């Protein structure tokens, strides 16, 4: 378990946090400010064969500084919880989940209405398959998302199955 006290944490190289059982807590007052190019936060369990299990990240603002492509990239990660995460200034997908199974995305926020942004994200939450072998995302739950002002889809479910979306909003996007 890693606790980030309130404050700003700047970094230019994103670590891969995909360690079985890891817990990252920001208590809704820690901001991760990514200044590099690429993905701001990474949980990539693909090196573990069928993936990594039981990870959690909660209570952070993730600021991509207008240079990050994806805010949160999740690949081959299962039975995880990603809760109360606010994203700013990413250029492609706010959250991209490839071959994710039984994860919870709870209160994921990207809003041009409440945050100042550098650039505009293309998509909000994307649930899809892993490109290398077509393994689909399955049985994920998205609760109370707020996705406002992306240039394409607020929530995009493609090559995924049994996805549950409860409450929230995806509005003011080119597609909903």
C-alpha positions as CSV (number, residue, x, y, z in Angstrom):
1,X,0.0,0.0,0.0
2,X,1.3,3.4,-1.0
3,X,-0.2,6.6,0.4
4,X,0.5,9.9,-1.4
5,X,0.0,12.9,1.0
6,X,-1.8,15.9,-0.3
7,X,0.4,17.7,-2.9
8,X,1.7,17.7,-6.4
9,X,3.9,15.0,-7.8
10,X,5.6,15.8,-11.1
11,X,7.3,13.1,-13.2
12,X,8.2,12.6,-16.9
13,X,8.5,8.8,-17.1
14,X,5.5,6.8,-16.0
15,X,6.2,3.6,-14.0
16,X,4.1,0.5,-14.6
17,X,2.1,0.0,-11.4
18,X,0.9,-3.4,-12.4
19,X,2.0,-5.3,-9.3
20,X,-0.4,-7.9,-7.9
21,X,-2.1,-6.5,-4.8
22,X,-0.8,-3.0,-5.1
23,X,-2.9,-0.2,-3.5
24,X,-2.3,3.5,-4.4
25,X,-4.2,6.1,-2.4
26,X,-4.2,9.9,-3.0
27,X,-7.1,10.8,-0.6
28,X,-8.6,13.2,-3.2
29,X,-5.9,15.8,-2.6
30,X,-2.8,14.3,-4.4
31,X,-2.2,15.4,-8.0
32,X,0.0,13.3,-10.3
33,X,1.4,15.8,-13.0
34,X,2.9,13.9,-15.9
35,X,5.2,16.0,-18.0
36,X,6.4,13.4,-20.5
37,X,4.8,12.0,-23.7
38,X,2.9,8.7,-23.7
39,X,0.6,7.3,-21.0
40,X,0.4,9.3,-17.7
41,X,-0.5,6.2,-15.5
42,X,0.1,2.6,-16.5
43,X,-1.2,-0.7,-15.2
44,X,0.1,-3.1,-17.8
45,X,-0.1,-6.8,-16.7
46,X,0.7,-8.2,-20.1
47,X,4.1,-9.4,-19.1
48,X,2.4,-11.7,-16.5
49,X,0.8,-13.9,-19.2
50,X,-2.9,-13.7,-18.3
51,X,-2.4,-10.5,-16.4
52,X,-2.2,-9.0,-13.0
53,X,-4.9,-9.2,-10.3
54,X,-6.2,-7.2,-7.4
55,X,-4.9,-3.7,-7.9
56,X,-6.4,-0.5,-6.6
57,X,-5.9,3.2,-7.3
58,X,-8.1,5.8,-5.6
59,X,-8.4,9.5,-4.9
60,X,-6.0,11.2,-7.4
61,X,-6.1,14.0,-9.9
62,X,-4.1,13.0,-13.0
63,X,-2.9,16.0,-15.0
64,X,-1.4,15.1,-18.4
65,X,0.0,18.6,-19.0
66,X,-1.3,18.5,-22.6
67,X,1.5,16.1,-23.5
68,X,0.1,12.8,-22.2
69,X,-1.7,10.6,-24.7
70,X,-3.8,8.5,-22.3
71,X,-4.6,9.4,-18.8
72,X,-4.8,5.9,-17.5
73,X,-3.8,2.9,-19.6
74,X,-4.9,-0.5,-18.2
75,X,-4.0,-3.7,-20.0
76,X,-4.3,-7.3,-18.9
77,X,-5.4,-6.2,-15.4
78,X,-8.2,-8.0,-13.6
79,X,-10.3,-7.7,-10.5
80,X,-9.0,-4.1,-10.0
81,X,-10.6,-1.0,-8.6
82,X,-10.0,2.5,-10.0
83,X,-12.0,5.0,-7.9
84,X,-12.4,8.7,-7.6
85,X,-9.9,9.7,-10.4
86,X,-10.1,13.1,-12.0
87,X,-8.3,13.6,-15.3
88,X,-7.0,16.8,-17.0
89,X,-5.2,17.7,-20.2
90,X,-4.8,14.3,-22.0
91,X,-4.8,14.1,-25.8
92,X,-6.3,10.7,-26.8
93,X,-8.2,8.4,-24.3
94,X,-8.9,9.5,-20.7
95,X,-9.0,5.8,-19.6
96,X,-8.2,2.9,-22.0
97,X,-8.9,-0.6,-20.8
98,X,-7.6,-3.5,-23.0
99,X,-8.3,-7.1,-21.9
100,X,-9.7,-6.0,-18.6
101,X,-11.8,-8.5,-16.6
102,X,-14.0,-7.7,-13.6
103,X,-12.6,-4.3,-12.9
104,X,-14.5,-1.4,-11.4
105,X,-14.2,2.1,-12.7
106,X,-15.9,4.3,-10.2
107,X,-16.3,8.0,-10.4
108,X,-14.0,8.6,-13.3
109,X,-14.1,12.4,-14.1
110,X,-13.0,14.3,-17.1
111,X,-14.9,17.6,-17.4
112,X,-14.1,20.7,-19.5
113,X,-17.0,22.3,-17.5
114,X,-15.2,22.2,-14.1
115,X,-11.4,21.9,-15.0
116,X,-9.1,24.0,-17.1
117,X,-7.6,21.9,-19.8
118,X,-4.6,22.0,-22.2
119,X,-6.0,20.3,-25.3
120,X,-8.9,18.0,-25.6
121,X,-9.2,14.3,-25.1
122,X,-10.5,12.2,-28.0
123,X,-12.4,9.6,-26.0
124,X,-13.5,9.3,-22.4
125,X,-13.6,5.7,-21.1
126,X,-12.7,3.0,-23.7
127,X,-13.2,-0.7,-22.9
128,X,-11.8,-2.9,-25.7
129,X,-9.7,-5.9,-26.6
130,X,-6.0,-6.4,-26.4
131,X,-4.6,-5.7,-29.9
132,X,-1.9,-8.4,-29.7
133,X,-4.4,-11.4,-29.5
134,X,-7.9,-10.0,-29.5
135,X,-8.7,-11.0,-25.8
136,X,-11.8,-9.0,-25.0
137,X,-12.6,-7.0,-21.9
138,X,-15.3,-8.6,-19.9
139,X,-17.5,-8.1,-16.9
140,X,-16.4,-4.6,-16.0
141,X,-18.5,-2.1,-14.1
142,X,-18.5,1.7,-14.7
143,X,-20.3,3.6,-11.9
144,X,-21.1,7.3,-11.9
145,X,-18.7,8.5,-14.5
146,X,-18.6,12.2,-15.5
147,X,-17.2,12.5,-19.1
148,X,-17.8,16.0,-20.5
149,X,-16.3,17.7,-23.6
150,X,-14.3,15.0,-25.4
151,X,-14.0,15.3,-29.2
152,X,-15.3,11.8,-30.0
153,X,-17.0,9.2,-27.6
154,X,-17.7,9.8,-24.0
155,X,-17.9,6.1,-23.2
156,X,-16.8,3.6,-25.9
157,X,-17.4,-0.1,-25.5
158,X,-16.0,-2.1,-28.4
159,X,-14.8,-5.7,-28.4
160,X,-16.0,-6.0,-24.8
161,X,-18.8,-8.0,-23.3
162,X,-21.0,-7.8,-20.2
163,X,-20.2,-4.3,-19.3
164,X,-22.4,-2.6,-16.7
165,X,-22.7,1.2,-16.7
166,X,-24.6,2.7,-13.7
167,X,-25.5,6.4,-13.3
168,X,-23.3,9.3,-14.2
169,X,-23.1,11.3,-17.4
170,X,-21.4,11.5,-20.8
171,X,-22.5,14.8,-22.2
172,X,-21.2,17.6,-24.4
173,X,-19.1,15.1,-26.3
174,X,-19.1,14.7,-30.1
175,X,-20.6,11.2,-29.6
176,X,-22.1,9.9,-26.4
